[in-house]
Amino acid sequence: MSDGPPTRNPKRQRQKEGAQARRAAQVAALRRQQRKRRFVRIGVIAVVALGFVLLIGGLGGDDGDDTASEATTTTEAAETTTTTVTPIPATPLECGPPTGENTDLATKPTVSVPDEPATELSCVDLVVGDGDEVLNLTDTVEVQYVGVSQSDGEEFDSSWDRGQTATFSLQGVISGWTEGIPGMKVGGRRVLVIPADLAYGDEGDPSGTLVFIVDLLAVNPDS
């Protein structure tokens, strides 16, 4: 028996190492072939998937065009639909009698302001019209007007100076106009003295009491 571990046979060891190297080379080559086949399969799947997506996208584009066309048709139909406004009856403001001043509706009127700020809405009919009457808070009116601030007596707005009349819904103006215009008839001229809380309020510009002279030219001119 040997006193130590057996020694290796160099020849057999070289043969064994050569066989192991050949097996390793064969395994590496096999793995390379498998990876190559896997990459080919992935490429084919990717091409097929891309073609499918493009096909679906083309079909979807046609549907989108149809949807856009339908939306356009719906929008056009909506635009041609007439919106019906439900009238909201108004309570006419009781105004003072004519004063004999500023009665020429062809001429811009002169506005006089009270000495003290107003605490409530008031009016005077300088000219009583004989045409259509403003009956509803939802009415649309065409007017000429002049506006003056009571605090300094300065004119701050005038359709006369702009050279054109103003047309608007009574629901789109200050409360003093919404409440003060109903009861007027076309051809009439009215003075409105409007307190701050029915005008622009404390933060308005101008602020405080406002005085307007309004000529009513038409009621619902667009209807």
Backbone torsions as a table, in degrees:
resi	resn	phi	psi	omega
1	MET	NA	149.4	-179.9
2	SER	-80.1	145.3	177.7
3	ASP	-77.0	-16.7	-179.0
4	GLY	-135.6	-174.8	179.9
5	PRO	-62.7	147.8	-179.2
6	PRO	-64.8	144.8	176.9
7	THR	-82.2	152.2	-179.0
8	ARG	-81.8	147.6	174.9
9	ASN	-84.0	114.3	-176.4
10	PRO	-54.7	-40.7	-177.8
11	LYS	-66.1	-49.0	179.1
12	ARG	-63.5	-34.7	179.2
13	GLN	-65.2	-40.4	179.3
14	ARG	-66.4	-39.4	178.9
15	GLN	-63.3	-42.8	179.7
16	LYS	-63.8	-43.7	-179.1
17	GLU	-66.1	-35.9	177.7
18	GLY	-65.3	-42.1	178.3
19	ALA	-62.9	-41.2	179.1
20	GLN	-63.8	-39.6	179.9
21	ALA	-64.9	-41.2	179.5
22	ARG	-64.8	-41.5	179.0
23	ARG	-63.8	-40.1	179.1
24	ALA	-62.9	-40.2	179.2
25	ALA	-65.7	-40.3	179.3
26	GLN	-64.7	-41.9	178.8
27	VAL	-63.3	-42.0	179.6
28	ALA	-63.3	-41.4	179.6
29	ALA	-65.1	-40.6	179.1
30	LEU	-62.6	-41.3	179.1
31	ARG	-65.1	-39.2	177.8
32	ARG	-61.8	-42.8	178.6
33	GLN	-63.2	-39.2	179.2
34	GLN	-64.9	-43.4	178.2
35	ARG	-62.6	-40.6	179.3
36	LYS	-61.8	-45.3	178.9
37	ARG	-64.3	-36.9	179.4
38	ARG	-65.2	-41.7	178.4
39	PHE	-63.8	-39.0	178.6
40	VAL	-62.8	-44.9	179.8
41	ARG	-62.2	-41.6	178.9
42	ILE	-62.4	-40.8	179.5
43	GLY	-63.5	-42.1	179.3
44	VAL	-64.0	-44.1	179.3
45	ILE	-61.5	-41.2	-179.5
46	ALA	-63.0	-43.1	179.4
47	VAL	-63.1	-44.5	179.5
48	VAL	-62.7	-43.6	-179.4
49	ALA	-62.7	-42.6	178.9
50	LEU	-61.6	-43.2	178.2
51	GLY	-61.5	-39.6	179.2
52	PHE	-65.2	-43.3	178.6
53	VAL	-61.6	-43.7	179.2
54	LEU	-63.0	-39.4	178.9
55	LEU	-63.7	-47.4	179.4
56	ILE	-63.4	-39.6	179.2
57	GLY	-62.2	-39.9	178.7
58	GLY	-63.9	-42.7	177.8
59	LEU	-66.1	-40.1	179.4
60	GLY	-65.0	-34.3	179.1
61	GLY	-61.8	-39.2	178.0
62	ASP	-62.9	-42.3	178.7
63	ASP	-63.2	-38.4	179.9
64	GLY	-63.1	-40.9	178.4
65	ASP	-61.9	-41.7	179.1
66	ASP	-63.5	-41.5	180.0
67	THR	-63.6	-42.9	178.9
68	ALA	-62.2	-40.8	178.8
69	SER	-62.6	-42.5	179.2
70	GLU	-64.6	-39.6	179.9
71	ALA	-64.1	-41.6	178.3
72	THR	-62.1	-43.4	179.2
73	THR	-62.2	-42.1	179.1
74	THR	-63.2	-42.2	179.1
75	THR	-62.7	-44.5	179.8
76	GLU	-62.5	-38.8	178.8
77	ALA	-65.2	-38.9	179.9
78	ALA	-65.6	-38.3	-179.1
79	GLU	-66.7	-27.8	-178.7
80	THR	-87.7	-5.2	179.0
81	THR	-79.7	129.3	-179.9
82	THR	-83.1	125.6	178.7
83	THR	-83.2	125.7	-179.7
84	THR	-93.4	122.6	178.6
85	VAL	-96.4	125.8	178.6
86	THR	-77.6	120.3	-178.6
87	PRO	-62.0	141.1	174.5
88	ILE	-114.4	105.1	-177.0
89	PRO	-58.3	142.6	179.8
90	ALA	-111.7	154.2	173.9
91	THR	-94.9	111.8	-177.8
92	PRO	-58.9	141.8	177.5
93	LEU	-79.1	135.7	177.1
94	GLU	-80.4	120.3	-175.3
95	CYS	-110.1	157.7	176.3
96	GLY	-71.8	162.4	-177.7
97	PRO	-72.1	162.2	177.9
98	PRO	-57.2	147.1	-179.1
99	THR	-103.9	-6.9	-178.4
100	GLY	85.5	4.2	179.9
101	GLU	-109.7	154.3	176.3
102	ASN	52.0	48.6	-175.9
103	THR	-96.1	-7.4	-179.0
104	ASP	-88.5	103.9	-177.1
105	LEU	-70.8	-9.7	177.6
106	ALA	-85.3	-5.5	-176.2
107	THR	-121.8	140.0	176.4
108	LYS	-61.0	127.8	-176.6
109	PRO	-78.0	161.4	175.2
110	THR	-100.4	129.3	-174.0
111	VAL	-101.4	127.5	173.3
112	SER	-105.6	142.4	-177.6
113	VAL	-112.3	150.3	177.2
114	PRO	-71.1	160.9	-178.6
115	ASP	-71.3	-31.9	-176.4
116	GLU	-117.9	152.0	176.3
117	PRO	-59.7	147.6	-179.4
118	ALA	-81.0	148.3	176.0
119	THR	-108.2	-11.6	177.6
120	GLU	-149.8	160.0	-179.5
121	LEU	-72.5	133.1	177.4
122	SER	-141.8	163.6	-178.0
123	CYS	-151.7	159.3	174.2
124	VAL	-137.6	129.1	177.0
125	ASP	-87.9	101.5	177.9
126	LEU	-68.9	-39.2	175.2
127	VAL	-133.1	128.5	177.6
128	VAL	-91.5	120.1	-178.3
129	GLY	-75.2	167.9	179.6
130	ASP	-128.3	14.0	-179.3
131	GLY	-99.9	-153.8	179.9
132	ASP	-61.1	144.3	-176.7
133	GLU	-101.7	145.8	173.0
134	VAL	-81.3	115.1	-174.4
135	LEU	-113.5	-20.1	-171.9
136	ASN	-126.1	149.9	176.8
137	LEU	-69.0	-16.2	-180.0
138	THR	-94.4	1.8	-179.1
139	ASP	-66.3	152.4	171.8
140	THR	-107.3	134.7	-175.4
141	VAL	-127.0	154.4	171.5
142	GLU	-114.3	128.7	-173.5
143	VAL	-141.2	163.7	160.6
144	GLN	-113.6	145.7	-178.9
145	TYR	-157.2	161.2	172.9
146	VAL	-132.8	137.1	178.5
147	GLY	-123.4	133.6	-179.0
148	VAL	-130.8	140.7	176.5
149	SER	-84.3	130.0	-179.4
150	GLN	-66.8	-31.3	-173.6
151	SER	-65.1	-34.4	-179.0
152	ASP	-127.5	-2.5	178.9
153	GLY	71.6	13.4	-176.7
154	GLU	-94.0	138.5	174.7
155	GLU	-72.5	131.6	-179.3
156	PHE	-118.5	-11.3	-179.8
157	ASP	-159.0	144.1	-179.9
158	SER	-162.5	121.1	174.4
159	SER	-69.8	-27.1	178.4
160	TRP	-59.8	-43.4	-177.3
161	ASP	-71.1	-26.8	177.8
162	ARG	-78.9	-15.4	178.6
163	GLY	77.6	19.8	177.8
164	GLN	-153.4	151.0	179.2
165	THR	-75.2	168.9	178.8
166	ALA	-116.9	136.6	178.9
167	THR	-125.6	129.4	-177.2
168	PHE	-162.6	162.4	173.5
169	SER	-82.3	143.8	179.6
170	LEU	-67.7	-14.3	176.9
171	GLN	-85.9	-3.8	-178.3
172	GLY	-109.8	18.6	-177.7
173	VAL	-127.4	-179.6	179.2
174	ILE	-64.5	155.2	-175.5
175	SER	-59.9	-33.0	179.6
176	GLY	-61.0	-33.2	175.9
177	TRP	-78.8	-42.3	-179.8
178	THR	-56.9	-40.3	-178.5
179	GLU	-88.8	-23.7	-172.8
180	GLY	-93.6	-19.7	-178.5
181	ILE	-82.9	-37.4	180.0
182	PRO	-54.4	139.5	-175.9
183	GLY	101.3	-21.5	176.4
184	MET	-71.1	151.3	174.4
185	LYS	-117.5	150.3	179.5
186	VAL	-55.3	134.6	-176.4
187	GLY	96.3	-0.8	-179.4
188	GLY	-95.4	159.0	175.9
189	ARG	-131.4	126.4	-173.4
190	ARG	-130.0	140.9	171.6
191	VAL	-94.8	128.6	175.5
192	LEU	-115.9	123.6	174.1
193	VAL	-107.5	112.8	-167.9
194	ILE	-115.1	121.9	176.9
195	PRO	-69.1	163.0	-173.7
196	ALA	-58.4	-38.1	-176.2
197	ASP	-70.6	-13.9	175.8
198	LEU	-106.9	4.1	178.2
199	ALA	-111.4	-116.1	-177.4
200	TYR	-101.0	1.1	179.2
201	GLY	75.7	-175.1	-176.3
202	ASP	-67.1	-25.5	-176.8
203	GLU	-99.1	4.0	-177.6
204	GLY	-73.5	167.8	176.9
205	ASP	-138.2	103.7	4.0
206	PRO	-77.3	161.8	178.9
207	SER	-109.6	172.0	178.3
208	GLY	85.0	-164.8	-179.0
209	THR	-67.1	136.4	177.6
210	LEU	-119.4	145.0	177.2
211	VAL	-122.5	124.9	178.3
212	PHE	-120.4	146.1	164.3
213	ILE	-114.5	121.2	-172.0
214	VAL	-118.9	129.4	173.1
215	ASP	-104.9	124.3	179.0
216	LEU	-90.2	118.3	-177.5
217	LEU	-101.3	-31.2	-179.6
218	ALA	-161.6	155.6	174.9
219	VAL	-118.7	132.1	-177.3
220	ASN	48.2	55.0	-175.8
221	PRO	-64.9	-21.9	-178.1
222	ASP	-94.2	-4.3	-176.1
223	SER	-87.8	NA	NA
